[in-house]
Amino acid sequence: MYKISSLSNALALGLFFSCAGVSAQGVVTTPRNPSPAASVSQTIGISTVTVHYSRPSVKGREIWGKLVPYGWNVEGFGAGNKAPWRAGANENTVIQLSHPATIEGHLVPAGDYGLFFTINQDNTGEVILSKDYKSWGNFWYDPKLDKMREKINVREGPETEMLTYDFDAITRTGAELVLSWEKKQFPVKIEFAVDDIVMANAAEELKGPVGFSWQGYASAAGYALQNKTNLDQAVQWVDKAVQMNNSFATLSLKAAVLNQTGKTGEGEKTMKDAIAISTEAELNNYGYQLLNQQQMDKAIETFILNTQRHPKSPNVWDSLGEGYAIKGDKKNAVINFKKSLSLNPPPNVKANSEKYLQQLGAM
């Protein structure tokens, strides 16, 4: 009878109990201890970054330079290559990208990757993504399978007992993935070409059920307009929306897209077509949109048109009064608020007219 080495014994026990924790064949499912599995995910645009990892605790141990050696190290088991830290416990820490991303300046295709770090005594380090994400820990690390490797600066952070991944500094197009443990943080900058991804996804979705409704084309064109991207494509999409539903909503959107592309003459004509078929509510909302854009005279013209079309509506007179009040024309504001009150307005409209009249000293 022989005695196996402590390393082999530890590996055997670790493999057995970790397998038990993930319900291996012939073994009941039990809690994974002492480094429980965890996942963290962040949506950026319509893309997601997810990290699957295991969470060891400090437990009063000396972590950096001891439990986690500095630099690259050869493990006593496995492939025998110099390897980085597995950035967690148990199996590989795995990062999943739903779409191609730029990670620390490197373009990385969508997919799953093993995530590794190194740390040096001077707080310099590296982040490594390996195409081999299925191996156990870093024992079988092979540098030939690296997808990317980039230097990072490890920074001091608040004390963190259990190793934790989180996302910080989130913007419209990116975020910072941060590993925190003990009093160190490993930051990794991740960026997505959000507009390109959204536009490509919209083109694909419009080939399916979404493309059977005008709202699908309008929403795609609206995103392009709002973010000033793919405007030539937006013109085609909004034209399709107009063909499917010739309405104030689609025509006003088309006018805005045309204006953004510099075709202001076509845009003005299209907006006139939209106004010609607008409802009371649509025209009223358009007037407030113009007010928000500081186009006071044009907003008042729109409100006047609405009073001409709907003279018995107290709301349109209240809106016209508000337009004059915001412009600073007290006389005409008072006239129109009183006109609104004379038409027995609903409580909300009445309250607005009375509020303005009190502010203008006319009550």
Secondary structure as GFF3:
##gff-version 3
##sequence-region A 1 363
A	DSSP	alpha_helix	6	21	.	.	.	ID=ss1
A	DSSP	beta_strand	37	44	.	.	.	ID=ss2
A	DSSP	beta_strand	47	54	.	.	.	ID=ss3
A	DSSP	beta_strand	73	74	.	.	.	ID=ss4
A	DSSP	beta_strand	82	83	.	.	.	ID=ss5
A	DSSP	beta_strand	94	97	.	.	.	ID=ss6
A	DSSP	beta_strand	101	103	.	.	.	ID=ss7
A	DSSP	beta_strand	106	108	.	.	.	ID=ss8
A	DSSP	beta_strand	111	119	.	.	.	ID=ss9
A	DSSP	beta_strand	124	130	.	.	.	ID=ss10
A	DSSP	three_ten_helix	143	145	.	.	.	ID=ss11
A	DSSP	beta_strand	146	153	.	.	.	ID=ss12
A	DSSP	beta_strand	155	168	.	.	.	ID=ss13
A	DSSP	beta_strand	174	191	.	.	.	ID=ss14
A	DSSP	alpha_helix	194	205	.	.	.	ID=ss15
A	DSSP	three_ten_helix	209	212	.	.	.	ID=ss16
A	DSSP	alpha_helix	214	227	.	.	.	ID=ss17
A	DSSP	alpha_helix	231	244	.	.	.	ID=ss18
A	DSSP	alpha_helix	248	260	.	.	.	ID=ss19
A	DSSP	alpha_helix	264	276	.	.	.	ID=ss20
A	DSSP	alpha_helix	280	292	.	.	.	ID=ss21
A	DSSP	alpha_helix	296	309	.	.	.	ID=ss22
A	DSSP	alpha_helix	314	327	.	.	.	ID=ss23
A	DSSP	alpha_helix	330	342	.	.	.	ID=ss24
A	DSSP	alpha_helix	347	359	.	.	.	ID=ss25
###
